[in-house]
Amino acid sequence: MKKLFNHIKEDRLLFSSFLFSAILLFLSTILIGIFYTHLPPFLPLFNSLPWGYARIGIKLAFFLPILIGWIIVVINSILCSVIYERIVLLSRFVGATTAAACMTILIFTIQILLLIH
């Protein structure tokens, strides 16, 4: 297993993208943790749905994007390690996409917190 992730440690771009992703997800978790007690019981989490009760989610569902983000980071790091020997550029694209997804999760978290407060 250690040998599998050596490529990520050796490639500076991959390592920095996955480190950046982890920092962003950790920052999102801290932001939610700080404001969690001040949040109302229902939040407008599903903004792409029509107006009404379909948009509202419980307060605990606010952690769902962060959980999905961690799953994306883990799966993409394994995928990058496997395909690095064959296609280096593709594994770097996957790393950059992972960082972009985590940035989107942080923006979503900040947007909901600003909407509530």
N, C-alpha and C positions, 0 to 999 in steps of 0.2 A: 504494500500500500504506500509506503514511503517513496518507493521508486516511481510510483505513478504520478505523484505531485512534484517531482524534481523539476519537470519542465516549467511549471508555473513559477517556482522559486528562481530558476535560472534566467527566464525571460523577464526583463525589467518592465516591459509594457504590460504583460499579463499579470505580473505580481502587483503592479501599482493599480491596475483596474480592479482586481479582486479586493485589494486592500481598501481602495476608495469605496467600493460597493459595501463592504462590511462596515466602514465608518459611517456611511450614509444611513444604513439600516439601524445601526446602533444609535445614531443621533435621532432618528425617527422614534425609536423605542423610548429614548429618554424624554423627548418632547411629550409624547403621549403619557408617559409615567408622571411627569410633572403636572400636567393639566387634567389628569384623569378624574380626580375628585371634584373638579370644578365643572365637568361636562354634564349636560343634561342627560336624562336616561335614554333619550332617543336622538339620533344624529342623522342629518341628511347625507348618507353615504353613497347612495346609488343615484347619482345625478343624471345619468343617461336615461333613466326611466321617466314615465310621465308623472305629472304632479300628483301628489296625494300620498297615501300611506306606502305606496310601492317604493318611494325614495328613502324612506326612513329605515334605519337599522338600529339595533341595540348598541349600547355603549361598548360592550365587549367585542362587537364586530369590527371596531376600529383597529384592532390588532391583526385582522385578517390580511390586509395588504402586506404587512411586515412579515407575517408567516409565509405568504406566497413569495415574497422577495428572498427570504432565506432559502426556500426550496429552489428557487431559480439559481441562486448563487451556488448551492451545492451541486445541482445537476449540471450546470454549465462548467463548473470547475472540473468535474469528472470528465465531461465531454471534451473540454480543452486539453486535458492531460492525455486522453486517448488519441485525439486527432492531431496532436502537435507534431509528431514525427512525420506524418504524411503531408499535412497542409498547414504550414505555420501561419500563413495569412488568415485562413479561416478561423483558427483558434484565437487569433488576436481580435478578429471581428466579433467573435462570441464574447470575449472578455469586455470589449467596448460596449456591446449591446447590454451586457449585464450591468455595467456601470450606469448606462442610460436608464435602464429599468429601475434601478435603485434611486436614481435622481428623481424620476417621476413619482416614486412612492414618497419621497421626502417632500416634494412639492404638493402632493395630494394631502399629506399630513398637515403641512403648514396652511394650506388653503382651508381645510375643514376647521382647524383651530382658529383661524382668523374670522371665519364665517360665524362661529359660535360666540367669540368674544368681541 
